[in-house]
């Protein structure tokens, strides 16, 4: 049965409250691009999220009001995760009241994981608040990827609860925003959402700002820099990077390679120990949590991006942000054969069968040994991400969701955020001139 839709109430301020639990903002690139698109098109925006290191409890960035709570302690086991989710939910609920006292909001947009904010949306519904679900992760598939198919009574109960929360989230939402077509089909089939209420908004980078710049510390001449960017949990399979580097260095004699692993997560400390056990301390660097300047620096100085995620039910259907970020910085990359990663990368990435570490290492070594191949794939990657994956068309689809909720018609189309032409990034680093093909080719080969 089709549910009757209503427009958001509570005045004409067009105020959107965005809830994020997984990452701070603006570190969450997708959410920050959404915030900027909303602001450029006349919406007021507030965000509730956890604090990052050194973050204030409240700040205003580019007109976006950001309210932050101290992050929960790292969770271990079911009781730990339950406490983490409960703490974050209560902290978010309290801050939502603070936001409303400052300026009433008409829409709550919740970005998962976890799938718990449908209840907060129901509590705000009597005040005329509409719920939009921005679907970032498949939590039932995440459970299977981390813990395997449920076998015990406790695991089956946990899985059933995750599946119930996912259904309640979908059915409470007036609109669902899916990161790719695979997620859209899950919202329709498994979530029971009317197809007309599901919109695909891919997590493409704004390639005008996400682009190569001359690194402050370029890699040494003759060396080849590998890079990984992302969360480091059991489902992310980052240990495969260490296995590949171990094979390259200790068995194939490729002592000219170095790998930088950017990110944090449940597996970070065990990965550090694994690197030490494999005698890789001289060939692997862990940065921990990476902010935007660090990401720009390391992706600009790297030669090859690594996508070590195995073909699990979660990874196969998820759009990997790191793949598109590698492409934006003109990096060739190597990946296992994940459906949505192939959709993103096309022919600009080298793809090998999932779990075949020998083939993965062979592909990396092929790129290490063949600068011309690196150059060709890097140029293809940058061209593809600009032409087919850029954020600007996605911003139009995203704003269209809110315009339909508020009954707004834009004869001239969605306003795109203005970025003036410049030769330096916001941190004072010189940008590589993308219109100078000879210089771009030289930069890709030398990263200097």
N, C-alpha and C positions, 0 to 999 in steps of 0.2 A: 504494500500500500504506500502510495506517495505521501510524504509528510508535507503539510502546508508550510510554506516558508514565510517568514516575516522579516521585515526590515529592522535593523538595529534601532533601538529607541534611545531616549535619554538625551535629547538635544541635538545640536547641529555642529558639535565640535569635531566629529569624525576622529575619535581617539581610539587607537588600537593598543591593547596591552599584550605584549609578547612574552611568553614564559619559556625559559630554557633552563634545563637542569644539567645537561651533559657538559657544557663548556661555558666559560665566561664570554661576555660580549664586550668588545668587538672581535675577540679571538675566533668566535664562531663565524667563519667567513660568510656562509649562506645567510645566516640571520642578519648579519650586518648589512649585506647587500639588500635584503628585504627592507630593513629599516630605512636605508637611504632612498630606496625606490618609493616607499610610502611618503617620506618627507618631501621628496621632489614633486609629488602629486597632491600635496595639500593636506595630508593626514598628520595628525599628532600621534606620536609614538612614545610609549614607555616600555621598558624591558625589565623583567625580574630574572635574575640569574645568580649563580654562586660567584663569590669573589675569586679572582686570580691573585697570585702573590703581589702584595703591595697595592692592591686595588682599594679605592675608597668605598664606603658604603653607598655613596650616591655621587653621580657625576652627570653632566650634560655634555654629550659629544655630538657635534653636527646637528644640534637641535633635538637629539634623542635623549630622553630622561632614563637613566639606567640606575636601577635599585638593586643592590647586591647584599647577599647574606653570607656569613662565614660558611665555607664548604664543610660538608659532613666528613667525618673520618673515613678512611678507606674501609670498605665493607668486606667482611669475610663470612661466607656461609649464608644460609637463608635468614637467620636472625639478624645478621649484620646488614644485609640488603634491606630487610623490612624496616629496620631502624633508620637506615639512610633515607629511604623513600618517605617514611613518615616525617622525619625531621625536615627534609626539603619541602614537603607538601605544606606542613604547618608554617614554615618560614615564608613560603610563597603566598599562602593565604593571608598572613598578617600584612605582608608588604602590599598585597593587592588592595587591602583596605586603605593603606596609606596613599597609594596611587590615586584611588577614587576620591579621597578627601582633597587632593590637589587638583584633579580634573577628572570628572566622571568619564569612564570608558564605555564604549558601546560594543566592543568586540574583544574577546580573549582568543588569542592564537597560541595554542600549546604545541611545542615542538618536542617530540619524543626522542629517545627514551627518558623516563618510563611512561607507560600508558595509565597514568593515575589522575590526570588533571581534568578528566571528564566530570569528576565529582565536584571540583571547584567550579566548573562551568555551570553545573546544575544549581549550585548554591547562589550563583550570580544571575541565573536566568530570570527570577522574579523581578529583578531590577532592569529588565529589558536588554540584558547582555547576550550577544550571540556568540557561539563557539565555532572556531575554525581550527581544524586539526592539520598541522604541517607534519607529514609522515616521513620521518627521517630513518627509522629503523624498524625491522621486523622482529619484535621481541620473542615470539614463539620460536622463530628460526634461530635467533641469537641464543636462546636456551639450548637448543639442540647442538649448535655449533660449539658451545662451551662445555656442555655436560653429556652430550650424546642423547640417543633416544631414551625417553623416560622408561625405567624398568621397575623401580621400587614404588611402593604406594606413596611415599613422600614426594618423589620426583613427579609422579603422575599428577598429584594434587597441585604441585607448583606449576606444572605446565598448563593444567586446566585453568588455574587462576590467571596466568599470563594471557591465555587465549580469551578468557572472559573479559579481562580489562581491555584487550584490543577491540573486542566486539562492542563493548560499552562506549569506548572512545569514538569508534566510527559512527555508532547510532546516535550518540549525543550531538555530534557535529552537524552544523548546518552546511558546511562546506569542508571538503577534504582536498588538501594539496599534496600531490604525490611527486616524489623526486624522479620517477621514471615510469615507463609504461608497465613494467612488471609490477610495481607497487600499486599502480592504478587498478590493474586487474584484480589484485588481492583485495583492495578496498571494495570493489564491486562484488566479487564472488564470495569472499570470506566475510567481509564486513557488512554485506547487504546494502551498500550505499547505491543510491540512484546514480547511474552513469553521468547524468547531467550535473550532478553536484561534486564530481571529481575532476580536478584540473591538474595536468602535469606541469610542474615547474622544475626544470632540471637545475642542478647546482653548478651551473657554469660560472667560470670566473669572469670578472670584468676585465677583458684583455687590454683595455686602455691603460689600466693601472698595474695589472699583474703581468709584468713583462721583464725581460732581462735587463739588468743594470751591471755596471762594471763593479765587481766585488772589491771590497777593501782589502781582503786577503786572498788573492787568487791562488789556485792550486800550483804547486811547484811544476816547472816545465818537465815534461816527460812522465808525469804521474797521471793517473786516471782516477777521478773521484766518483764513487758510487754514493747514492743518497736514498734514504727512506724517510718519508714524512707521514706521520699518522699516530693513531692511538696504538698502545702496546698492551693488548689484552690477549687471553688465550685464543680467541677467535681470529686474531689478526696475523698469526703465524709468522711473527717477526724472527723467530728462531731460524727460519729458512734462510734469512739473510746471512746469519752467522755461519750456517753450514756452507753456503755458497762461498763466502769469503775464506773460510777455512780450506775448502777445496782449491780455490784459486791460489792462495798464498803457500800453503804447506804441501800440496801435492802437485800443483801445476807450475809452481815457481813464479807466480805472478806477484812479486813483491812490489810492483809499481802501482798496485791498487790500494785505495783507502776508502772506507765506508763511513759516512756520517749518518747516524740514526737520530732523527728529531722526533720527540714526542714523549708521552708519559702514559702510564696505565698500570694495571694490576701486575703485568709481567715484567716491568722495567728492571727491578732488582734481580730477578732470576735471569734475565738476559745479560745483565752486567756480569753476573757470576759465570754464566755459560761462556761469555767472551774471554774471561780470564782463564777459565779451565781449558779453552781451546788455544791458549797462547796467542790471542788476537789483540792484546792491549795496544800494540803499535800500529795496528791496521784498522781499528774500529774506534770511533768516538761517539759517545752518547751525550747529547746536549740536554736531555730532560725536556721540560715544557718549553716550547718554542714560541716566541712572539712574532709579530709580523716582520719586524726588521731582520730577525734571525732567519726566518724562512726565506725572505728575499735574498739575503746574503748567500745562504748555502745552496739554494736552487740556482742562483746565478753562477756559482763557481763549480757546480757539479757537472759531470759528463753524462751520467746514466742514472735514470730513476728506476727503483726496484719496487715491484708490486708482488709481495710474497704470499698473498692471501690464497689459501687453498679453496677448491671448489666445494664449498659447503652450501646448505640450503640458504643461509644468510648471504654469504659473499657472492654467490652466483647471480642473485637478483638485485644486489645493491650497487648503486653508482658510487665508485670510489673517487672521492674528491682529489686524492693525491695524484691520480692518473691525469686529471685535467690540469692540475697545478704544474705537474711536470711539463705537460704540453705547452702551457702558457709561457714557461720559461725556456722553451725551445730545447727540451730534453727528450732524447729517445728513451724508451723504457722497455723493461721485460716483465711479462705477466704470465700467470697461468691462465688457462682458457675459460675465463669467467664470462658469462653471457653479456652482462651489462658493461663490463670493462671493454669488451670487443666492440660494443655499440659506441662507446666513448672514443676509443683510440683508433678504430679502423685499422688501416694498413700502416699507421705510424708507430705501432708497437710490435715487438717480437713476442709471439704467443707460443707457449709450450704446454703439453698436457699436464693437467693438475697433478701435483705430487712427484713429478719427474724432476728431481733436483739435478740430476746429471744434465738433462736437456736445458734446464734453467741456467746452470753454470756455463754450458756450452754457448748459450745465447749471449750471456754477459761477456764471456771471453771473446766471442766474435765481435762484439761492439768495442771491446777494449783494443783489439788488434786491428780494427778496420776504421780509421778516422773518417774515410769517405762515406761509409755506411752510417756512422754516427751523424755526420752532417746531413745526409739525405733524409734520414728519419726525423732529425730535429727540425728541419725546415718543413717537412710534411706535418709534424705534430703542431707546430706553431700555426701554420696555415689552416689546419683543420679546426683547431680550437677557436680561432678567430671567425672562421666562416660558418661553422655549424654548432658550436657549443657556447658561444659568448653569452654573457648574462643579459644583455640588453633585450633580446627577444623574450627571454624568460621573465624579465621585469614587466613586460607588457602583459603576459599571461597572469602574472601574480597580481598586478594592480587590477586587472580585469575581475578577479575574484571579489575584491573589496568594492569596486565600483558597482558590481551587480548587487551586492548586499545593500549598499546605500542608495541604489537607484541613480547612479551618476552616469551621464553620457558624455563622452569626450569626442566631439566631431574631429578635433585635430589630432587625436591619438594620445597615447600615454606620454608624459614628459619624461625624458631620459636625463639622468643626472649629468650635469655639465662638468667636464674635466678639461681645463685649459691645456693647450699644448705647452709642453715644458721639456727641458733637457735634464732635469734632476728629479729624483723622487722626493717624497716628503721628509726623508732622513738625510738629504744632501748628497746622495750617491748619483753619479752621472748615469743616465739611461743610455742603453745601446740604441743607436739610430736604426730603427727597423726598416726605414726606406732606403738605406744604403746597403745594398745586397752584398757587396764585397766586404764591407766592415762586419756585417752580421755573420757572414760565413767565417771570417777570420776569428770573430769572437767565439762562435760555437766550437771551433777546433781548439782554441787556446784557453778560453775562459779567463782571459786577462784583460 
